[in-house]
Amino acid sequence: MVALTLLGALLLIVGGIGTLIAAFRTSIWWGLGCLLISPVSLVFLIVHWSVAKNPFYLQLVGVALVFVGGGFGERAH
């Protein structure tokens, strides 16, 4: 299960980098905004859905794998 959690974390990181790349390709200002101010990424996702959807879906898969790999918050005995 640790492997799933690590894979999910890796997908989250790759998706975040993908979002930054898409933002910088759109405009230097979108890229800097997404890099420095977190809520700008959400605005970028909504405004530029066509270019931001693939990294977003990758991050969703990463979150799902982290939850599955982590056992939904179960304690390790």
ABEGO torsion letter per residue (X at the ends): XAAAAAAAAAAAAAAAAAAAAAAAAABAAAAAAAAABAAAAAAAAAABAAAAAAAAAAAAAAAAAAAAAAGGGBBBX
